[in-house]
Amino acid sequence: MAPAARLRGVAFSLDPPVSREERGVVSPAVVLDTALTLFAERGYHGTSVKEIASRLQIRTPSLYNHMSGKQGLLQEIVGDTTREVWQDFVEVTAGIDGVEERLEKAVYVYALRHARRRREAIVVNRDVSSLEEPVLSEVLELRRRHEHAIRGLVQEGIDASVFADQPASLVSFAVLEMCVSIARWFHVDDRFSAEEVAKQYSLYALRIAKGDVPVKA
C-alpha cells in the first residue's frame, strides 16, 4: 500500500520512490513528473529544488541540465493544464445544438479531468497564485474564459426556458466547484470509476441548472 500524504486535510495517495534502476535516465519529462508529485504532496512553496533532486537521486546542480528552475516547472504544469481544460470544452461542445447536451458534456470532461489528473488539479487550484507574470495573467484569463463559457451555457438555457430562472453565475460557480472537489477525495480504488463519477456529476449539474437543486441569490 502506498503511503498517503495529507494536503491541508486532503488525503493524497503516493507511489513509493523508485530506485535508480527503475527510474531510468533522467529527462525533462521525468523531472516535470517528479516535481508535479512533490508540488501536489507539499505545495509549490513547500517543495525545494533540492527535494526534487533527492527524489530523483541526483545532485542538485545536475537537475538544471533538465529544467530552467522551479518556477518554470510550475508554469508548465499550470499553463498546460489550463489550456487543456479550455480545449476540452471547445472540443466536446463543438457542433452540438442542444444547450442541455452541451452543458452535460462540458461538465463531464471537466469532472473527468479532476478524477483522472488529480495531481495537476490540486496544483492548479492551490498554487496558481505562485505563478509569476505574465504567465499568471494568461492563466487567469483562460480560467475566466472557461467559467464564463459555462455560465454562458447556463444563461442560454435559462433564456430558452430549458433551465430554471435563477442566477447563472451562482449555478456555474456551484457546478465548477463541485467538480474541483473531486480531486480532493477521488481514488482509483474507490467503488466508482472516474467515468462513473464524471457522468454522475454531469447529471448533478443538469439538476442544478433545471432547478431540481435550486441555487438562490
Secondary structure as a PSIPRED ss2 file (coil, helix, strand):
# PSIPRED VFORMAT (PSIPRED V4.0)

   1 M C   1.000  0.000  0.000
   2 A C   1.000  0.000  0.000
   3 P C   1.000  0.000  0.000
   4 A E   0.000  0.000  1.000
   5 A E   0.000  0.000  1.000
   6 R E   0.000  0.000  1.000
   7 L E   0.000  0.000  1.000
   8 R C   1.000  0.000  0.000
   9 G C   1.000  0.000  0.000
  10 V E   0.000  0.000  1.000
  11 A E   0.000  0.000  1.000
  12 F E   0.000  0.000  1.000
  13 S E   0.000  0.000  1.000
  14 L C   1.000  0.000  0.000
  15 D C   1.000  0.000  0.000
  16 P C   1.000  0.000  0.000
  17 P C   1.000  0.000  0.000
  18 V C   1.000  0.000  0.000
  19 S C   1.000  0.000  0.000
  20 R H   0.000  1.000  0.000
  21 E H   0.000  1.000  0.000
  22 E H   0.000  1.000  0.000
  23 R H   0.000  1.000  0.000
  24 G C   1.000  0.000  0.000
  25 V C   1.000  0.000  0.000
  26 V C   1.000  0.000  0.000
  27 S C   1.000  0.000  0.000
  28 P H   0.000  1.000  0.000
  29 A H   0.000  1.000  0.000
  30 V H   0.000  1.000  0.000
  31 V H   0.000  1.000  0.000
  32 L H   0.000  1.000  0.000
  33 D H   0.000  1.000  0.000
  34 T H   0.000  1.000  0.000
  35 A H   0.000  1.000  0.000
  36 L H   0.000  1.000  0.000
  37 T H   0.000  1.000  0.000
  38 L H   0.000  1.000  0.000
  39 F H   0.000  1.000  0.000
  40 A H   0.000  1.000  0.000
  41 E H   0.000  1.000  0.000
  42 R H   0.000  1.000  0.000
  43 G C   1.000  0.000  0.000
  44 Y C   1.000  0.000  0.000
  45 H C   1.000  0.000  0.000
  46 G C   1.000  0.000  0.000
  47 T C   1.000  0.000  0.000
  48 S C   1.000  0.000  0.000
  49 V H   0.000  1.000  0.000
  50 K H   0.000  1.000  0.000
  51 E H   0.000  1.000  0.000
  52 I H   0.000  1.000  0.000
  53 A H   0.000  1.000  0.000
  54 S H   0.000  1.000  0.000
  55 R H   0.000  1.000  0.000
  56 L H   0.000  1.000  0.000
  57 Q C   1.000  0.000  0.000
  58 I C   1.000  0.000  0.000
  59 R C   1.000  0.000  0.000
  60 T H   0.000  1.000  0.000
  61 P H   0.000  1.000  0.000
  62 S H   0.000  1.000  0.000
  63 L H   0.000  1.000  0.000
  64 Y C   1.000  0.000  0.000
  65 N C   1.000  0.000  0.000
  66 H C   1.000  0.000  0.000
  67 M C   1.000  0.000  0.000
  68 S C   1.000  0.000  0.000
  69 G C   1.000  0.000  0.000
  70 K H   0.000  1.000  0.000
  71 Q H   0.000  1.000  0.000
  72 G H   0.000  1.000  0.000
  73 L H   0.000  1.000  0.000
  74 L H   0.000  1.000  0.000
  75 Q H   0.000  1.000  0.000
  76 E H   0.000  1.000  0.000
  77 I H   0.000  1.000  0.000
  78 V H   0.000  1.000  0.000
  79 G H   0.000  1.000  0.000
  80 D H   0.000  1.000  0.000
  81 T H   0.000  1.000  0.000
  82 T H   0.000  1.000  0.000
  83 R H   0.000  1.000  0.000
  84 E H   0.000  1.000  0.000
  85 V H   0.000  1.000  0.000
  86 W H   0.000  1.000  0.000
  87 Q H   0.000  1.000  0.000
  88 D H   0.000  1.000  0.000
  89 F H   0.000  1.000  0.000
  90 V H   0.000  1.000  0.000
  91 E H   0.000  1.000  0.000
  92 V H   0.000  1.000  0.000
  93 T H   0.000  1.000  0.000
  94 A C   1.000  0.000  0.000
  95 G C   1.000  0.000  0.000
  96 I C   1.000  0.000  0.000
  97 D C   1.000  0.000  0.000
  98 G C   1.000  0.000  0.000
  99 V H   0.000  1.000  0.000
 100 E H   0.000  1.000  0.000
 101 E H   0.000  1.000  0.000
 102 R H   0.000  1.000  0.000
 103 L H   0.000  1.000  0.000
 104 E H   0.000  1.000  0.000
 105 K H   0.000  1.000  0.000
 106 A H   0.000  1.000  0.000
 107 V H   0.000  1.000  0.000
 108 Y H   0.000  1.000  0.000
 109 V H   0.000  1.000  0.000
 110 Y H   0.000  1.000  0.000
 111 A H   0.000  1.000  0.000
 112 L H   0.000  1.000  0.000
 113 R H   0.000  1.000  0.000
 114 H H   0.000  1.000  0.000
 115 A H   0.000  1.000  0.000
 116 R H   0.000  1.000  0.000
 117 R C   1.000  0.000  0.000
 118 R H   0.000  1.000  0.000
 119 R H   0.000  1.000  0.000
 120 E H   0.000  1.000  0.000
 121 A H   0.000  1.000  0.000
 122 I H   0.000  1.000  0.000
 123 V H   0.000  1.000  0.000
 124 V H   0.000  1.000  0.000
 125 N H   0.000  1.000  0.000
 126 R H   0.000  1.000  0.000
 127 D H   0.000  1.000  0.000
 128 V H   0.000  1.000  0.000
 129 S H   0.000  1.000  0.000
 130 S H   0.000  1.000  0.000
 131 L C   1.000  0.000  0.000
 132 E C   1.000  0.000  0.000
 133 E C   1.000  0.000  0.000
 134 P C   1.000  0.000  0.000
 135 V H   0.000  1.000  0.000
 136 L H   0.000  1.000  0.000
 137 S H   0.000  1.000  0.000
 138 E H   0.000  1.000  0.000
 139 V H   0.000  1.000  0.000
 140 L H   0.000  1.000  0.000
 141 E H   0.000  1.000  0.000
 142 L H   0.000  1.000  0.000
 143 R H   0.000  1.000  0.000
 144 R H   0.000  1.000  0.000
 145 R H   0.000  1.000  0.000
 146 H H   0.000  1.000  0.000
 147 E H   0.000  1.000  0.000
 148 H H   0.000  1.000  0.000
 149 A H   0.000  1.000  0.000
 150 I H   0.000  1.000  0.000
 151 R H   0.000  1.000  0.000
 152 G H   0.000  1.000  0.000
 153 L H   0.000  1.000  0.000
 154 V H   0.000  1.000  0.000
 155 Q H   0.000  1.000  0.000
 156 E H   0.000  1.000  0.000
 157 G H   0.000  1.000  0.000
 158 I H   0.000  1.000  0.000
 159 D H   0.000  1.000  0.000
 160 A C   1.000  0.000  0.000
 161 S C   1.000  0.000  0.000
 162 V C   1.000  0.000  0.000
 163 F C   1.000  0.000  0.000
 164 A C   1.000  0.000  0.000
 165 D C   1.000  0.000  0.000
 166 Q C   1.000  0.000  0.000
 167 P C   1.000  0.000  0.000
 168 A H   0.000  1.000  0.000
 169 S H   0.000  1.000  0.000
 170 L H   0.000  1.000  0.000
 171 V H   0.000  1.000  0.000
 172 S H   0.000  1.000  0.000
 173 F H   0.000  1.000  0.000
 174 A H   0.000  1.000  0.000
 175 V H   0.000  1.000  0.000
 176 L H   0.000  1.000  0.000
 177 E H   0.000  1.000  0.000
 178 M H   0.000  1.000  0.000
 179 C H   0.000  1.000  0.000
 180 V H   0.000  1.000  0.000
 181 S C   1.000  0.000  0.000
 182 I H   0.000  1.000  0.000
 183 A H   0.000  1.000  0.000
 184 R H   0.000  1.000  0.000
 185 W H   0.000  1.000  0.000
 186 F C   1.000  0.000  0.000
 187 H C   1.000  0.000  0.000
 188 V C   1.000  0.000  0.000
 189 D C   1.000  0.000  0.000
 190 D C   1.000  0.000  0.000
 191 R C   1.000  0.000  0.000
 192 F C   1.000  0.000  0.000
 193 S C   1.000  0.000  0.000
 194 A H   0.000  1.000  0.000
 195 E H   0.000  1.000  0.000
 196 E H   0.000  1.000  0.000
 197 V H   0.000  1.000  0.000
 198 A H   0.000  1.000  0.000
 199 K H   0.000  1.000  0.000
 200 Q H   0.000  1.000  0.000
 201 Y H   0.000  1.000  0.000
 202 S H   0.000  1.000  0.000
 203 L H   0.000  1.000  0.000
 204 Y H   0.000  1.000  0.000
 205 A H   0.000  1.000  0.000
 206 L H   0.000  1.000  0.000
 207 R H   0.000  1.000  0.000
 208 I H   0.000  1.000  0.000
 209 A H   0.000  1.000  0.000
 210 K C   1.000  0.000  0.000
 211 G C   1.000  0.000  0.000
 212 D C   1.000  0.000  0.000
 213 V C   1.000  0.000  0.000
 214 P C   1.000  0.000  0.000
 215 V C   1.000  0.000  0.000
 216 K C   1.000  0.000  0.000
 217 A C   1.000  0.000  0.000
